[in-house]
């Protein structure tokens, strides 16, 4: 019986995913949240009354099965998270090493710029612009690959998140902050260096 359109309520039901006349011993039952334990026992008694005393009755919870599956997904996500953290640390060390080498190679140039009146902003802009270009280049390669891989993976789930552009923007901003913090120590080193001492040593 279908309820009237003016009565928005859910009718309890048992779903049989098999053609009419096909005998099967599997039933799918949906309970309202909070009534699972109260509803299982009466249902079990009614079904068992229709079966032979020698026929076992097994009751499984779909959500429990789903939690078992999702636990594996959570473990995979945790592993990917720590792998990403490790990759970020390696990348930060690489940027730090490259920045340190660049400062040593361009120490004379930076000293001349400071003598000619270059400010900290001018010097920082020279290095930051170079690494910002590298970061943009890396993002142009990585983001499409990540989007394609994640999109194909999420298609396997009926309930899934949407990969919005602001997520990738937040990732880019986070990577830019990490880059600035990484090269910040070397910029402080440039500030403390006396340009006359650098030119005298050269």
Phi, psi and omega per residue, in radians:
X1 nan 2.241 -3.122
X2 -1.619 2.199 -3.134
X3 -1.199 2.692 3.110
X4 -1.060 2.717 -3.116
X5 -1.141 -0.406 -3.129
X6 -1.436 -0.021 -3.102
X7 -2.066 1.489 -3.055
X8 -1.346 1.350 3.106
X9 -2.287 2.785 -3.093
X10 -1.749 2.183 3.114
X11 -1.497 2.241 3.081
X12 -1.022 2.525 -3.110
X13 -2.696 2.757 3.043
X14 -2.017 2.200 -3.041
X15 -1.752 2.201 3.102
X16 -1.983 1.761 -3.093
X17 -1.410 0.850 -3.134
X18 -2.441 2.673 3.122
X19 -1.052 2.747 -3.138
X20 -1.125 2.363 -3.130
X21 1.609 -0.160 -3.139
X22 -1.523 2.169 -3.091
X23 -1.524 2.157 3.104
X24 -2.498 2.688 -3.064
X25 -1.887 0.405 3.134
X26 -2.032 2.227 3.110
X27 -2.151 2.467 3.055
X28 -1.963 2.097 -3.068
X29 -2.126 2.365 3.129
X30 -1.956 2.248 3.107
X31 -1.947 2.694 3.015
X32 -1.231 2.599 3.121
X33 -1.000 2.302 3.139
X34 1.631 -0.129 -3.108
X35 -2.049 0.291 -3.087
X36 -1.167 -0.922 -3.093
X37 -1.145 -0.597 3.129
X38 -1.240 -0.532 -3.059
X39 -1.595 -0.326 -3.068
X40 -1.188 -0.822 -3.038
X41 -1.120 -0.839 3.073
X42 -1.038 -0.691 3.111
X43 -1.132 -0.719 3.134
X44 -1.089 -0.722 3.138
X45 -1.120 -0.737 -3.118
X46 -1.178 -0.726 -3.136
X47 -1.210 -0.714 -3.125
X48 -1.136 -0.521 3.116
X49 -1.171 -0.437 3.132
X50 -1.540 -0.157 -3.096
X51 -1.832 2.900 3.052
X52 -1.245 2.635 3.139
X53 -1.133 -0.321 3.133
X54 -1.601 -0.071 -3.123
X55 -1.586 2.034 -3.138
X56 -1.252 2.620 3.130
X57 -2.096 2.103 -3.138
X58 -1.959 2.333 3.117
X59 -2.091 2.167 3.127
X60 -2.131 2.540 3.128
X61 -1.733 2.133 -3.109
X62 -1.087 -0.635 -3.123
X63 -1.185 -0.604 3.083
X64 -1.129 -0.745 3.090
X65 -1.108 -0.686 3.128
X66 -1.166 -0.658 3.111
X67 -1.122 -0.628 3.077
X68 -1.102 -0.679 3.110
X69 -1.265 -0.752 -3.103
X70 -1.176 -0.482 3.098
X71 -1.075 -0.620 3.083
X72 -1.185 -0.661 3.104
X73 -1.149 -0.684 3.119
X74 -1.138 -0.717 3.092
X75 -1.088 -0.716 3.097
X76 -1.113 -0.729 3.111
X77 -1.106 -0.683 3.103
X78 -1.121 -0.725 3.128
X79 -1.123 -0.740 3.121
X80 -1.138 -0.644 3.130
X81 -1.066 -0.869 -3.113
X82 -1.206 -0.546 3.047
X83 -1.142 -0.691 3.100
X84 -1.137 -0.715 3.097
X85 -1.069 -0.746 3.119
X86 -1.089 -0.744 3.126
X87 -1.132 -0.652 3.114
X88 -1.140 -0.731 3.115
X89 -1.098 -0.756 3.112
X90 -1.096 -0.726 3.127
X91 -1.133 -0.716 3.133
X92 -1.119 -0.700 3.090
X93 -1.128 -0.661 3.097
X94 -1.120 -0.761 3.110
X95 -1.127 -0.703 3.139
X96 -1.095 -0.773 3.139
X97 -1.136 -0.758 3.126
X98 -1.115 -0.683 3.130
X99 -1.165 -0.717 3.135
X100 -1.113 -0.713 3.105
X101 -1.164 -0.692 3.135
X102 -1.142 -0.662 3.130
X103 -1.138 -0.718 3.131
X104 -1.157 -0.695 -3.116
X105 -1.258 -0.547 -3.047
X106 -1.894 0.374 -3.116
X107 -1.099 -0.697 3.122
X108 -1.137 -0.741 3.124
X109 -1.085 -0.752 -3.134
X110 -1.153 -0.632 3.116
X111 -1.124 -0.756 3.115
X112 -1.118 -0.697 3.117
X113 -1.112 -0.692 3.133
X114 -1.162 -0.675 3.112
X115 -1.140 -0.616 -3.139
X116 -1.419 0.090 3.031
X117 1.744 0.229 3.118
X118 -1.191 2.360 3.127
X119 -1.567 3.021 3.103
X120 -1.071 -0.644 3.130
X121 -1.105 -0.693 3.126
X122 -1.126 -0.789 -3.119
X123 -1.191 -0.745 3.129
X124 -1.113 -0.636 3.136
X125 -1.107 -0.575 3.141
X126 -1.099 -0.819 -3.104
X127 -1.340 -0.736 -3.081
X128 -1.131 -0.664 -3.136
X129 -1.112 -0.669 3.135
X130 -1.110 -0.847 -3.106
X131 -1.309 -0.444 3.060
X132 -1.172 -0.663 3.076
X133 -1.099 -0.720 3.103
X134 -1.123 -0.675 3.139
X135 -1.155 -0.726 3.109
X136 -1.129 -0.713 3.118
X137 -1.092 -0.761 3.124
X138 -1.142 -0.670 3.136
X139 -1.162 -0.646 3.133
X140 -1.128 -0.462 3.103
X141 -1.536 -0.771 -3.007
X142 -1.317 -0.736 -3.027
X143 -1.091 -0.790 3.080
X144 -1.077 -0.656 3.109
X145 -1.148 -0.742 3.124
X146 -1.129 -0.756 -3.130
X147 -1.094 -0.791 -3.138
X148 -1.106 -0.758 -3.141
X149 -1.153 -0.813 -3.126
X150 -1.157 -0.656 -3.130
X151 -1.124 -0.758 3.122
X152 -1.160 -0.643 3.136
X153 -1.212 -0.718 -3.110
X154 -1.238 -0.358 3.117
X155 -1.128 -0.300 3.129
X156 -1.336 -0.188 -3.080
X157 -1.949 2.384 3.103
X158 -1.293 -0.622 3.077
X159 -1.889 1.980 -3.051
X160 -2.566 2.842 3.108
X161 -1.447 2.895 3.093
X162 -1.859 2.289 3.118
X163 -1.385 1.657 -3.093
X164 -1.517 2.702 3.123
X165 -1.088 -0.543 -3.109
X166 -1.155 -0.415 3.078
X167 -1.140 -0.799 3.126
X168 -1.206 -0.582 3.084
X169 -1.127 -0.707 3.111
X170 -1.128 -0.694 3.102
X171 -1.101 -0.742 -3.141
X172 -1.116 -0.744 3.129
X173 -1.122 -0.708 3.116
X174 -1.089 -0.767 3.117
X175 -1.134 -0.611 3.119
X176 -1.180 -0.680 3.099
X177 -1.124 -0.762 3.111
X178 -1.070 -0.698 3.123
X179 -1.114 -0.760 -3.129
X180 -1.154 -0.685 3.095
X181 -1.155 -0.592 -3.114
X182 -1.202 -0.754 -3.101
X183 -1.531 -0.090 -3.111
X184 -1.098 -0.678 -3.117
X185 -1.132 -0.638 3.114
X186 -1.246 -0.566 3.070
X187 -1.160 -0.663 3.070
X188 -1.108 -0.615 3.103
X189 -1.115 -0.678 3.117
X190 -1.143 -0.659 -3.118
X191 -1.113 -0.728 -3.056
X192 -1.330 -0.282 -3.105
X193 -1.292 2.335 3.071
X194 -1.442 2.043 -3.072
X195 -1.060 -0.577 3.130
X196 -1.159 -0.635 3.109
X197 -1.157 -0.666 3.134
X198 -1.127 -0.800 -3.133
X199 -1.192 -0.582 3.122
X200 -1.168 -0.711 3.138
X201 -1.188 -0.568 3.102
X202 -1.263 nan nan
